[in-house]
Each structure stands twice: as structure tokens, then as C-alpha cells.
Amino acid sequence: MKKLFLLFIFFSLVSDLSAADIRYNIPIDDSPSLGPKNAPVTVIEFLDYQ
Amino acid sequence: MKEYEGKIRLVIKHYPYKYRDFSYISAEASLAALDQGKFWEMHHLLHKKSPQLDKNSLIKYAQELGLDIKKFTESLDKMKHAKIIERDAKLALSMDLYSTPTFFINGRKVVGDVPYEYLKKIIAEELNAKRK
């Protein structure tokens, strides 16, 4: 029973991590940008015009 | 965007879908406009006019924005910015991105054409987190 409980804890931790807390580190390089470099929020958009 | 002036930096990465006719040339057109200081103007125009993005239309848009047409057309023909576009696309693939638009808000991934309200919610969360 205890093992099962630990397993449960483990999987709930893992699924939490994969759901919300991943933060990708994306190089900005010389991509077109608008707004101050030190802005508190950076939005990177991958787009296709068509 | 305007309501967040000074608080947000928006960065554009190009990820043209390879099986659509005008995706690539439109990305090139936006970067050709960037060379002439009119990226955002072209960016908005392309959004507005999509999917009418064949070469002649793009040249017409460049004329509307008062760009140097000779330079602009040359950019399209020589695919002058292929390196940048391919670099962006490679980056997208390396992260297993398969749909556009995909947003990263302080690194948090948001996939697809989500309602603007949803993006605003995440932006607000990030702004709040920074304030603490």
C-alpha cells in the first residue's frame, strides 16, 4: 500500500512538471522585435502569414 | 499590444509551412521590409491580406508602404533572408512545434489560435509574478 502511495505521489509530481512549469529558453538573436529589451514580459511568436 | 507599452517585448520568428504556396515568400517579404525599416507595417498588412500573398500582391503591398520596389523584389527573387527563415524553422522543429501560431510568453508555451483573452491572462500572470 505504501509503495502504491509513493508511486502516486511520484506521478502527480511528474505530471505537474510537464503540464505548466516548463519554460523554454528561446534564443532571440536578431529576430524582429518591438518593445524594450528589458521588458518584464517577452512574447515570442512563431508564425506563418499564409 | 498597446495597452502593455513598455511592459512587453514582442519577437517574431518565422515558421513557414512548407506545403503552402506563399508561406515562405511572405516571410521573405516581411524581412525585405525590415531591411527598409517597415517590418511591422508589412507584418500587419500580410496578416490583413492573407491568404492573398502571391508575388504580385506582395509587390503591390510593398508599393503601398512606399518601399524601394527594386530592392524589395530582388530580396524576394534571391531569397535574401533564407538563412534567418531557415534558422527560425529549424529552431521550431527542434522544439517539436508543428502548428502556428505558437507563442512563448516568458518561455511558457501557448499553441494555436487561442483567444486574445487567454494570452492576456498569461501575460497578466507573468506581470504579477515579476512585481512580487
N, CA and C atoms of all chains as a GROMACS GRO file, in nm:
protein
  546
    1MET      N    1   0.083  -0.121   0.000
    1MET     CA    2   0.000   0.000   0.000
    1MET      C    3   0.086   0.126   0.000
    2LYS      N    4   0.191   0.123   0.083
    2LYS     CA    5   0.277   0.241   0.093
    2LYS      C    6   0.348   0.267  -0.040
    3LYS      N    7   0.388   0.157  -0.102
    3LYS     CA    8   0.454   0.170  -0.232
    3LYS      C    9   0.363   0.237  -0.333
    4LEU      N   10   0.240   0.193  -0.331
    4LEU     CA   11   0.142   0.246  -0.424
    4LEU      C   12   0.124   0.397  -0.402
    5PHE      N   13   0.124   0.432  -0.275
    5PHE     CA   14   0.107   0.572  -0.240
    5PHE      C   15   0.225   0.656  -0.292
    6LEU      N   16   0.345   0.600  -0.271
    6LEU     CA   17   0.464   0.672  -0.319
    6LEU      C   18   0.463   0.688  -0.471
    7LEU      N   19   0.417   0.582  -0.535
    7LEU     CA   20   0.408   0.585  -0.680
    7LEU      C   21   0.313   0.696  -0.726
    8PHE      N   22   0.203   0.704  -0.652
    8PHE     CA   23   0.103   0.806  -0.683
    8PHE      C   24   0.162   0.947  -0.669
    9ILE      N   25   0.232   0.966  -0.556
    9ILE     CA   26   0.297   1.097  -0.533
    9ILE      C   27   0.393   1.128  -0.647
   10PHE      N   28   0.472   1.027  -0.684
   10PHE     CA   29   0.571   1.046  -0.789
   10PHE      C   30   0.506   1.092  -0.919
   11PHE      N   31   0.400   1.022  -0.958
   11PHE     CA   32   0.338   1.056  -1.086
   11PHE      C   33   0.264   1.190  -1.083
   12SER      N   34   0.210   1.222  -0.967
   12SER     CA   35   0.142   1.352  -0.964
   12SER      C   36   0.245   1.465  -0.973
   13LEU      N   37   0.363   1.443  -0.916
   13LEU     CA   38   0.469   1.542  -0.928
   13LEU      C   39   0.514   1.556  -1.072
   14VAL      N   40   0.537   1.443  -1.136
   14VAL     CA   41   0.586   1.443  -1.274
   14VAL      C   42   0.486   1.510  -1.368
   15SER      N   43   0.358   1.477  -1.350
   15SER     CA   44   0.260   1.535  -1.442
   15SER      C   45   0.246   1.685  -1.419
   16ASP      N   46   0.261   1.729  -1.295
   16ASP     CA   47   0.259   1.871  -1.268
   16ASP      C   48   0.370   1.943  -1.342
   17LEU      N   49   0.486   1.886  -1.337
   17LEU     CA   50   0.601   1.946  -1.403
   17LEU      C   51   0.578   1.960  -1.553
   18SER      N   52   0.526   1.854  -1.613
   18SER     CA   53   0.514   1.857  -1.758
   18SER      C   54   0.400   1.948  -1.802
   19ALA      N   55   0.304   1.970  -1.715
   19ALA     CA   56   0.188   2.049  -1.757
   19ALA      C   57   0.217   2.198  -1.764
   20ALA      N   58   0.259   2.256  -1.654
   20ALA     CA   59   0.256   2.402  -1.651
   20ALA      C   60   0.392   2.469  -1.638
   21ASP      N   61   0.486   2.401  -1.579
   21ASP     CA   62   0.604   2.472  -1.533
   21ASP      C   63   0.723   2.472  -1.629
   22ILE      N   64   0.703   2.410  -1.744
   22ILE     CA   65   0.815   2.412  -1.838
   22ILE      C   66   0.830   2.552  -1.896
   23ARG      N   67   0.949   2.602  -1.889
   23ARG     CA   68   0.977   2.730  -1.954
   23ARG      C   69   1.088   2.709  -2.056
   24TYR      N   70   1.056   2.739  -2.177
   24TYR     CA   71   1.151   2.719  -2.285
   24TYR      C   72   1.243   2.840  -2.294
   25ASN      N   73   1.368   2.812  -2.318
   25ASN     CA   74   1.465   2.919  -2.335
   25ASN      C   75   1.494   2.935  -2.483
   26ILE      N   76   1.441   3.039  -2.542
   26ILE     CA   77   1.449   3.053  -2.687
   26ILE      C   78   1.541   3.168  -2.724
   27PRO      N   79   1.641   3.141  -2.806
   27PRO     CA   80   1.732   3.249  -2.846
   27PRO      C   81   1.658   3.352  -2.932
   28ILE      N   82   1.674   3.479  -2.900
   28ILE     CA   83   1.605   3.583  -2.977
   28ILE      C   84   1.686   3.621  -3.100
   29ASP      N   85   1.816   3.612  -3.090
   29ASP     CA   86   1.905   3.650  -3.200
   29ASP      C   87   1.868   3.787  -3.256
   30ASP      N   88   1.867   3.797  -3.389
   30ASP     CA   89   1.836   3.928  -3.448
   30ASP      C   90   1.694   3.931  -3.504
   31SER      N   91   1.606   3.850  -3.448
   31SER     CA   92   1.468   3.848  -3.496
   31SER      C   93   1.401   3.984  -3.473
   32PRO      N   94   1.307   4.019  -3.564
   32PRO     CA   95   1.237   4.147  -3.549
   32PRO      C   96   1.167   4.155  -3.414
   33SER      N   97   1.182   4.266  -3.344
   33SER     CA   98   1.119   4.277  -3.214
   33SER      C   99   1.069   4.419  -3.189
   34LEU      N  100   0.970   4.426  -3.102
   34LEU     CA  101   0.905   4.552  -3.068
   34LEU      C  102   0.898   4.561  -2.917
   35GLY      N  103   0.936   4.676  -2.862
   35GLY     CA  104   0.931   4.691  -2.717
   35GLY      C  105   1.070   4.683  -2.656
   36PRO      N  106   1.082   4.728  -2.531
   36PRO     CA  107   1.213   4.736  -2.467
   36PRO      C  108   1.275   4.599  -2.439
   37LYS      N  109   1.406   4.594  -2.452
   37LYS     CA  110   1.478   4.467  -2.430
   37LYS      C  111   1.463   4.417  -2.287
   38ASN      N  112   1.446   4.511  -2.193
   38ASN     CA  113   1.437   4.469  -2.052
   38ASN      C  114   1.293   4.460  -2.005
   39ALA      N  115   1.198   4.448  -2.098
   39ALA     CA  116   1.056   4.438  -2.060
   39ALA      C  117   1.036   4.318  -1.968
   40PRO      N  118   0.945   4.330  -1.870
   40PRO     CA  119   0.921   4.217  -1.779
   40PRO      C  120   0.861   4.095  -1.849
   41VAL      N  121   0.792   4.117  -1.960
   41VAL     CA  122   0.734   4.004  -2.032
   41VAL      C  123   0.784   4.004  -2.176
   42THR      N  124   0.834   3.889  -2.218
   42THR     CA  125   0.873   3.872  -2.358
   42THR      C  126   0.782   3.770  -2.423
   43VAL      N  127   0.720   3.810  -2.533
   43VAL     CA  128   0.634   3.720  -2.608
   43VAL      C  129   0.705   3.687  -2.739
   44ILE      N  130   0.732   3.559  -2.760
   44ILE     CA  131   0.793   3.516  -2.885
   44ILE      C  132   0.686   3.444  -2.964
   45GLU      N  133   0.663   3.488  -3.087
   45GLU     CA  134   0.558   3.427  -3.168
   45GLU      C  135   0.619   3.361  -3.291
   46PHE      N  136   0.590   3.233  -3.307
   46PHE     CA  137   0.626   3.163  -3.431
   46PHE      C  138   0.504   3.171  -3.521
   47LEU      N  139   0.522   3.225  -3.640
   47LEU     CA  140   0.404   3.246  -3.724
   47LEU      C  141   0.428   3.209  -3.870
   48ASP      N  142   0.315   3.195  -3.936
   48ASP     CA  143   0.311   3.170  -4.079
   48ASP      C  144   0.206   3.266  -4.133
   49TYR      N  145   0.244   3.348  -4.232
   49TYR     CA  146   0.149   3.450  -4.277
   49TYR      C  147   0.034   3.393  -4.358
   50GLN      N  148   0.056   3.278  -4.421
   50GLN     CA  149  -0.050   3.225  -4.507
   50GLN      C  150  -0.154   3.148  -4.427
   51MET      N  151  -0.162   4.491  -2.776
   51MET     CA  152  -0.020   4.524  -2.752
   51MET      C  153  -0.003   4.663  -2.690
   52LYS      N  154  -0.079   4.760  -2.742
   52LYS     CA  155  -0.059   4.900  -2.700
   52LYS      C  156  -0.079   4.917  -2.550
   53GLU      N  157  -0.176   4.842  -2.495
   53GLU     CA  158  -0.205   4.858  -2.353
   53GLU      C  159  -0.088   4.815  -2.265
   54TYR      N  160   0.006   4.742  -2.324
   54TYR     CA  161   0.120   4.692  -2.246
   54TYR      C  162   0.248   4.769  -2.274
   55GLU      N  163   0.235   4.886  -2.331
   55GLU     CA  164   0.354   4.959  -2.375
   55GLU      C  165   0.459   4.967  -2.264
   56GLY      N  166   0.581   4.933  -2.301
   56GLY     CA  167   0.690   4.937  -2.205
   56GLY      C  168   0.703   4.812  -2.121
   57LYS      N  169   0.597   4.729  -2.121
   57LYS     CA  170   0.600   4.611  -2.035
   57LYS      C  171   0.622   4.484  -2.114
   58ILE      N  172   0.606   4.494  -2.245
   58ILE     CA  173   0.615   4.373  -2.327
   58ILE      C  174   0.714   4.392  -2.440
   59ARG      N  175   0.786   4.285  -2.465
   59ARG     CA  176   0.867   4.281  -2.586
   59ARG      C  177   0.811   4.170  -2.673
   60LEU      N  178   0.777   4.203  -2.796
   60LEU     CA  179   0.724   4.104  -2.889
   60LEU      C  180   0.832   4.069  -2.991
   61VAL      N  181   0.856   3.940  -3.008
   61VAL     CA  182   0.959   3.894  -3.100
   61VAL      C  183   0.896   3.799  -3.202
   62ILE      N  184   0.928   3.821  -3.328
   62ILE     CA  185   0.868   3.738  -3.433
   62ILE      C  186   0.969   3.637  -3.488
   63LYS      N  187   0.928   3.511  -3.487
   63LYS     CA  188   1.006   3.406  -3.551
   63LYS      C  189   0.923   3.350  -3.666
   64HIS      N  190   0.988   3.323  -3.776
   64HIS     CA  191   0.915   3.275  -3.894
   64HIS      C  192   0.916   3.123  -3.901
   65TYR      N  193   0.798   3.070  -3.922
   65TYR     CA  194   0.787   2.926  -3.933
   65TYR      C  195   0.691   2.893  -4.048
   66PRO      N  196   0.738   2.920  -4.172
   66PRO     CA  197   0.650   2.898  -4.287
   66PRO      C  198   0.625   2.749  -4.312
   67TYR      N  199   0.501   2.716  -4.326
   67TYR     CA  200   0.463   2.577  -4.351
   67TYR      C  201   0.505   2.540  -4.493
   68LYS      N  202   0.579   2.432  -4.507
   68LYS     CA  203   0.644   2.409  -4.636
   68LYS      C  204   0.549   2.365  -4.746
   69TYR      N  205   0.429   2.325  -4.712
   69TYR     CA  206   0.339   2.281  -4.819
   69TYR      C  207   0.238   2.388  -4.858
   70ARG      N  208   0.253   2.509  -4.806
   70ARG     CA  209   0.166   2.616  -4.854
   70ARG      C  210   0.245   2.701  -4.954
   71ASP      N  211   0.175   2.746  -5.057
   71ASP     CA  212   0.244   2.812  -5.168
   71ASP      C  213   0.319   2.938  -5.128
   72PHE      N  214   0.256   3.023  -5.046
   72PHE     CA  215   0.311   3.157  -5.028
   72PHE      C  216   0.367   3.184  -4.889
   73SER      N  217   0.376   3.079  -4.808
   73SER     CA  218   0.425   3.099  -4.672
   73SER      C  219   0.568   3.152  -4.671
   74TYR      N  220   0.650   3.088  -4.751
   74TYR     CA  221   0.792   3.122  -4.748
   74TYR      C  222   0.817   3.262  -4.805
   75ILE      N  223   0.754   3.288  -4.921
   75ILE     CA  224   0.778   3.418  -4.986
   75ILE      C  225   0.724   3.533  -4.900
   76SER      N  226   0.619   3.506  -4.823
   76SER     CA  227   0.566   3.611  -4.735
   76SER      C  228   0.662   3.641  -4.621
   77ALA      N  229   0.722   3.535  -4.567
   77ALA     CA  230   0.822   3.555  -4.463
   77ALA      C  231   0.937   3.639  -4.519
   78GLU      N  232   0.980   3.604  -4.638
   78GLU     CA  233   1.086   3.680  -4.706
   78GLU      C  234   1.044   3.826  -4.724
   79ALA      N  235   0.917   3.847  -4.763
   79ALA     CA  236   0.867   3.983  -4.785
   79ALA      C  237   0.874   4.065  -4.656
   80SER      N  238   0.840   4.002  -4.543
   80SER     CA  239   0.842   4.077  -4.417
   80SER      C  240   0.985   4.119  -4.382
   81LEU      N  241   1.079   4.031  -4.411
   81LEU     CA  242   1.219   4.062  -4.378
   81LEU      C  243   1.278   4.161  -4.478
   82ALA      N  244   1.231   4.155  -4.602
   82ALA     CA  245   1.273   4.256  -4.700
   82ALA      C  246   1.224   4.393  -4.655
   83ALA      N  247   1.104   4.397  -4.597
   83ALA     CA  248   1.051   4.524  -4.544
   83ALA      C  249   1.130   4.568  -4.421
   84LEU      N  250   1.173   4.470  -4.341
   84LEU     CA  251   1.257   4.501  -4.223
   84LEU      C  252   1.383   4.577  -4.266
   85ASP      N  253   1.443   4.533  -4.375
   85ASP     CA  254   1.564   4.600  -4.427
   85ASP      C  255   1.538   4.747  -4.457
   86GLN      N  256   1.411   4.777  -4.489
   86GLN     CA  257   1.378   4.916  -4.523
   86GLN      C  258   1.302   4.984  -4.410
   87GLY      N  259   1.312   4.926  -4.292
   87GLY     CA  260   1.255   4.990  -4.172
   87GLY      C  261   1.104   4.982  -4.162
   88LYS      N  262   1.041   4.890  -4.237
   88LYS     CA  263   0.895   4.884  -4.234
   88LYS      C  264   0.844   4.743  -4.201
   89PHE      N  265   0.916   4.675  -4.113
   89PHE     CA  266   0.874   4.537  -4.082
   89PHE      C  267   0.732   4.530  -4.028
   90TRP      N  268   0.702   4.609  -3.926
   90TRP     CA  269   0.573   4.594  -3.858
   90TRP      C  270   0.458   4.636  -3.948
   91GLU      N  271   0.483   4.736  -4.032
   91GLU     CA  272   0.381   4.778  -4.127
   91GLU      C  273   0.349   4.662  -4.221
   92MET      N  274   0.454   4.597  -4.271
   92MET     CA  275   0.435   4.484  -4.363
   92MET      C  276   0.372   4.366  -4.289
   93HIS      N  277   0.418   4.342  -4.169
   93HIS     CA  278   0.367   4.234  -4.085
   93HIS      C  279   0.214   4.246  -4.072
   94HIS      N  280   0.164   4.365  -4.041
   94HIS     CA  281   0.020   4.385  -4.025
   94HIS      C  282  -0.053   4.369  -4.157
   95LEU      N  283   0.009   4.421  -4.262
   95LEU     CA  284  -0.053   4.412  -4.395
   95LEU      C  285  -0.066   4.266  -4.439
   96LEU      N  286   0.038   4.188  -4.413
   96LEU     CA  287   0.034   4.046  -4.453
   96LEU      C  288  -0.074   3.971  -4.376
   97HIS      N  289  -0.087   4.003  -4.249
   97HIS     CA  290  -0.194   3.942  -4.170
   97HIS      C  291  -0.330   3.976  -4.228
   98LYS      N  292  -0.345   4.104  -4.263
   98LYS     CA  293  -0.473   4.153  -4.311
   98LYS      C  294  -0.508   4.090  -4.446
   99LYS      N  295  -0.408   4.078  -4.533
   99LYS     CA  296  -0.436   4.035  -4.670
   99LYS      C  297  -0.429   3.884  -4.689
  100SER      N  298  -0.376   3.813  -4.592
  100SER     CA  299  -0.366   3.668  -4.605
  100SER      C  300  -0.504   3.610  -4.635
  101PRO      N  301  -0.516   3.512  -4.726
  101PRO     CA  302  -0.408   3.437  -4.792
  101PRO      C  303  -0.368   3.492  -4.930
  102GLN      N  304  -0.403   3.617  -4.959
  102GLN     CA  305  -0.362   3.670  -5.090
  102GLN      C  306  -0.218   3.719  -5.081
  103LEU      N  307  -0.126   3.626  -5.105
  103LEU     CA  308   0.014   3.655  -5.078
  103LEU      C  309   0.106   3.612  -5.192
  104ASP      N  310   0.051   3.605  -5.313
  104ASP     CA  311   0.137   3.572  -5.428
  104ASP      C  312   0.233   3.688  -5.453
  105LYS      N  313   0.334   3.662  -5.534
  105LYS     CA  314   0.441   3.760  -5.550
  105LYS      C  315   0.389   3.897  -5.596
  106ASN      N  316   0.298   3.899  -5.694
  106ASN     CA  317   0.249   4.027  -5.742
  106ASN      C  318   0.177   4.105  -5.633
  107SER      N  319   0.100   4.033  -5.552
  107SER     CA  320   0.031   4.100  -5.442
  107SER      C  321   0.132   4.158  -5.344
  108LEU      N  322   0.236   4.080  -5.313
  108LEU     CA  323   0.337   4.127  -5.218
  108LEU      C  324   0.403   4.255  -5.268
  109ILE      N  325   0.430   4.259  -5.399
  109ILE     CA  326   0.492   4.379  -5.456
  109ILE      C  327   0.397   4.498  -5.444
  110LYS      N  328   0.268   4.468  -5.465
  110LYS     CA  329   0.168   4.574  -5.450
  110LYS      C  330   0.168   4.628  -5.306
  111TYR      N  331   0.177   4.539  -5.208
  111TYR     CA  332   0.178   4.582  -5.068
  111TYR      C  333   0.302   4.667  -5.040
  112ALA      N  334   0.414   4.624  -5.098
  112ALA     CA  335   0.539   4.699  -5.078
  112ALA      C  336   0.524   4.841  -5.135
  113GLN      N  337   0.454   4.850  -5.249
  113GLN     CA  338   0.430   4.983  -5.307
  113GLN      C  339   0.344   5.068  -5.214
  114GLU      N  340   0.241   5.003  -5.158
  114GLU     CA  341   0.152   5.075  -5.064
  114GLU      C  342   0.232   5.134  -4.948
  115LEU      N  343   0.335   5.062  -4.907
  115LEU     CA  344   0.414   5.107  -4.792
  115LEU      C  345   0.528   5.200  -4.833
  116GLY      N  346   0.536   5.224  -4.963
  116GLY     CA  347   0.639   5.315  -5.012
  116GLY      C  348   0.780   5.258  -5.007
  117LEU      N  349   0.791   5.127  -5.022
  117LEU     CA  350   0.924   5.066  -5.020
  117LEU      C  351   0.993   5.082  -5.156
  118ASP      N  352   1.124   5.070  -5.154
  118ASP     CA  353   1.203   5.065  -5.277
  118ASP      C  354   1.174   4.930  -5.344
  119ILE      N  355   1.100   4.934  -5.455
  119ILE     CA  356   1.050   4.811  -5.515
  119ILE      C  357   1.161   4.727  -5.577
  120LYS      N  358   1.259   4.793  -5.630
  120LYS     CA  359   1.369   4.719  -5.692
  120LYS      C  360   1.439   4.633  -5.585
  121LYS      N  361   1.471   4.697  -5.476
  121LYS     CA  362   1.539   4.624  -5.367
  121LYS      C  363   1.450   4.514  -5.310
  122PHE      N  364   1.323   4.547  -5.294
  122PHE     CA  365   1.227   4.453  -5.238
  122PHE      C  366   1.214   4.328  -5.326
  123THR      N  367   1.197   4.349  -5.456
  123THR     CA  368   1.180   4.238  -5.549
  123THR      C  369   1.306   4.152  -5.554
  124GLU      N  370   1.419   4.221  -5.550
  124GLU     CA  371   1.546   4.149  -5.551
  124GLU      C  372   1.557   4.055  -5.430
  125SER      N  373   1.513   4.104  -5.317
  125SER     CA  374   1.513   4.024  -5.194
  125SER      C  375   1.429   3.897  -5.212
  126LEU      N  376   1.310   3.916  -5.270
  126LEU     CA  377   1.222   3.800  -5.291
  126LEU      C  378   1.288   3.700  -5.386
  127ASP      N  379   1.341   3.753  -5.498
  127ASP     CA  380   1.397   3.665  -5.601
  127ASP      C  381   1.518   3.588  -5.550
  128LYS      N  382   1.601   3.658  -5.475
  128LYS     CA  383   1.725   3.592  -5.429
  128LYS      C  384   1.706   3.522  -5.296
  129MET      N  385   1.585   3.529  -5.241
  129MET     CA  386   1.558   3.474  -5.108
  129MET      C  387   1.670   3.514  -5.012
  130LYS      N  388   1.686   3.644  -5.005
  130LYS     CA  389   1.799   3.702  -4.934
  130LYS      C  390   1.803   3.664  -4.786
  131HIS      N  391   1.686   3.637  -4.729
  131HIS     CA  392   1.682   3.610  -4.585
  131HIS      C  393   1.660   3.462  -4.552
  132ALA      N  394   1.692   3.378  -4.650
  132ALA     CA  395   1.672   3.233  -4.631
  132ALA      C  396   1.739   3.184  -4.502
  133LYS      N  397   1.855   3.240  -4.473
  133LYS     CA  398   1.929   3.194  -4.355
  133LYS      C  399   1.849   3.216  -4.227
  134ILE      N  400   1.789   3.335  -4.216
  134ILE     CA  401   1.712   3.368  -4.096
  134ILE      C  402   1.588   3.279  -4.088
  135ILE      N  403   1.519   3.265  -4.202
  135ILE     CA  404   1.394   3.189  -4.202
  135ILE      C  405   1.423   3.042  -4.170
  136GLU      N  406   1.529   2.991  -4.230
  136GLU     CA  407   1.562   2.850  -4.203
  136GLU      C  408   1.611   2.830  -4.060
  137ARG      N  409   1.680   2.929  -4.010
  137ARG     CA  410   1.724   2.919  -3.869
  137ARG      C  411   1.603   2.913  -3.775
  138ASP      N  412   1.505   3.000  -3.802
  138ASP     CA  413   1.384   3.001  -3.719
  138ASP      C  414   1.308   2.868  -3.730
  139ALA      N  415   1.294   2.821  -3.855
  139ALA     CA  416   1.219   2.697  -3.876
  139ALA      C  417   1.288   2.579  -3.808
  140LYS      N  418   1.420   2.580  -3.816
  140LYS     CA  419   1.497   2.472  -3.753
  140LYS      C  420   1.477   2.475  -3.601
  141LEU      N  421   1.478   2.595  -3.547
  141LEU     CA  422   1.456   2.613  -3.403
  141LEU      C  423   1.318   2.559  -3.365
  142ALA      N  424   1.218   2.591  -3.447
  142ALA     CA  425   1.081   2.543  -3.420
  142ALA      C  426   1.077   2.391  -3.422
  143LEU      N  427   1.137   2.333  -3.523
  143LEU     CA  428   1.138   2.187  -3.534
  143LEU      C  429   1.210   2.122  -3.417
  144SER      N  430   1.318   2.187  -3.373
  144SER     CA  431   1.396   2.129  -3.264
  144SER      C  432   1.314   2.126  -3.135
  145MET      N  433   1.208   2.208  -3.131
  145MET     CA  434   1.122   2.208  -3.012
  145MET      C  435   0.991   2.134  -3.038
  146ASP      N  436   0.988   2.060  -3.148
  146ASP     CA  437   0.869   1.983  -3.183
  146ASP      C  438   0.744   2.070  -3.201
  147LEU      N  439   0.763   2.186  -3.259
  147LEU     CA  440   0.646   2.269  -3.290
  147LEU      C  441   0.592   2.229  -3.426
  148TYR      N  442   0.462   2.211  -3.432
  148TYR     CA  443   0.404   2.176  -3.561
  148TYR      C  444   0.288   2.264  -3.599
  149SER      N  445   0.252   2.361  -3.515
  149SER     CA  446   0.144   2.448  -3.559
  149SER      C  447   0.177   2.595  -3.532
  150THR      N  448   0.115   2.678  -3.613
  150THR     CA  449   0.130   2.822  -3.595
  150THR      C  450  -0.008   2.884  -3.579
  151PRO      N  451  -0.022   2.990  -3.506
  151PRO     CA  452   0.089   3.048  -3.430
  151PRO      C  453   0.115   2.970  -3.301
  152THR      N  454   0.240   2.972  -3.259
  152THR     CA  455   0.275   2.923  -3.125
  152THR      C  456   0.344   3.038  -3.052
  153PHE      N  457   0.299   3.064  -2.932
  153PHE     CA  458   0.354   3.173  -2.853
  153PHE      C  459   0.437   3.118  -2.737
  154PHE      N  460   0.541   3.191  -2.702
  154PHE     CA  461   0.614   3.163  -2.579
  154PHE      C  462   0.612   3.290  -2.496
  155ILE      N  463   0.542   3.285  -2.385
  155ILE     CA  464   0.528   3.403  -2.301
  155ILE      C  465   0.617   3.382  -2.180
  156ASN      N  466   0.725   3.456  -2.176
  156ASN     CA  467   0.834   3.428  -2.080
  156ASN      C  468   0.865   3.278  -2.078
  157GLY      N  469   0.866   3.220  -2.195
  157GLY     CA  470   0.903   3.079  -2.209
  157GLY      C  471   0.789   2.981  -2.193
  158ARG      N  472   0.672   3.030  -2.155
  158ARG     CA  473   0.557   2.938  -2.139
  158ARG      C  474   0.487   2.921  -2.274
  159LYS      N  475   0.473   2.797  -2.314
  159LYS     CA  476   0.423   2.768  -2.449
  159LYS      C  477   0.271   2.775  -2.457
  160VAL      N  478   0.223   2.847  -2.558
  160VAL     CA  479   0.079   2.851  -2.588
  160VAL      C  480   0.062   2.820  -2.736
  161VAL      N  481  -0.006   2.711  -2.764
  161VAL     CA  482  -0.014   2.664  -2.903
  161VAL      C  483  -0.147   2.702  -2.966
  162GLY      N  484  -0.140   2.753  -3.089
  162GLY     CA  485  -0.260   2.770  -3.170
  162GLY      C  486  -0.325   2.907  -3.158
  163ASP      N  487  -0.431   2.922  -3.236
  163ASP     CA  488  -0.503   3.048  -3.243
  163ASP      C  489  -0.593   3.065  -3.122
  164VAL      N  490  -0.533   3.083  -3.006
  164VAL     CA  491  -0.613   3.093  -2.884
  164VAL      C  492  -0.677   3.232  -2.876
  165PRO      N  493  -0.786   3.245  -2.802
  165PRO     CA  494  -0.847   3.378  -2.787
  165PRO      C  495  -0.748   3.476  -2.724
  166TYR      N  496  -0.757   3.600  -2.767
  166TYR     CA  497  -0.668   3.704  -2.716
  166TYR      C  498  -0.677   3.713  -2.563
  167GLU      N  499  -0.799   3.689  -2.512
  167GLU     CA  500  -0.820   3.694  -2.367
  167GLU      C  501  -0.729   3.596  -2.293
  168TYR      N  502  -0.709   3.481  -2.355
  168TYR     CA  503  -0.625   3.379  -2.292
  168TYR      C  504  -0.479   3.425  -2.285
  169LEU      N  505  -0.433   3.485  -2.393
  169LEU     CA  506  -0.296   3.538  -2.393
  169LEU      C  507  -0.283   3.647  -2.287
  170LYS      N  508  -0.386   3.731  -2.278
  170LYS     CA  509  -0.383   3.840  -2.181
  170LYS      C  510  -0.374   3.786  -2.039
  171LYS      N  511  -0.442   3.675  -2.016
  171LYS     CA  512  -0.442   3.615  -1.883
  171LYS      C  513  -0.300   3.572  -1.845
  172ILE      N  514  -0.233   3.506  -1.938
  172ILE     CA  515  -0.097   3.460  -1.908
  172ILE      C  516  -0.001   3.578  -1.893
  173ILE      N  517  -0.019   3.679  -1.977
  173ILE     CA  518   0.065   3.798  -1.966
  173ILE      C  519   0.046   3.863  -1.829
  174ALA      N  520  -0.080   3.870  -1.786
  174ALA     CA  521  -0.109   3.929  -1.654
  174ALA      C  522  -0.042   3.848  -1.543
  175GLU      N  523  -0.048   3.716  -1.554
  175GLU     CA  524   0.017   3.630  -1.454
  175GLU      C  525   0.167   3.659  -1.447
  176GLU      N  526   0.226   3.673  -1.566
  176GLU     CA  527   0.371   3.698  -1.570
  176GLU      C  528   0.406   3.834  -1.513
  177LEU      N  529   0.323   3.933  -1.544
  177LEU     CA  530   0.349   4.068  -1.490
  177LEU      C  531   0.336   4.067  -1.338
  178ASN      N  532   0.235   3.996  -1.288
  178ASN     CA  533   0.217   3.986  -1.143
  178ASN      C  534   0.334   3.917  -1.077
  179ALA      N  535   0.380   3.811  -1.139
  179ALA     CA  536   0.492   3.735  -1.082
  179ALA      C  537   0.617   3.822  -1.072
  180LYS      N  538   0.634   3.911  -1.170
  180LYS     CA  539   0.753   3.998  -1.170
  180LYS      C  540   0.744   4.106  -1.062
  181ARG      N  541   0.620   4.144  -1.031
  181ARG     CA  542   0.601   4.250  -0.934
  181ARG      C  543   0.636   4.206  -0.792
  182LYS      N  544   0.617   4.075  -0.768
  182LYS     CA  545   0.636   4.023  -0.632
  182LYS      C  546   0.782   4.030  -0.587
   0.00000   0.00000   0.00000
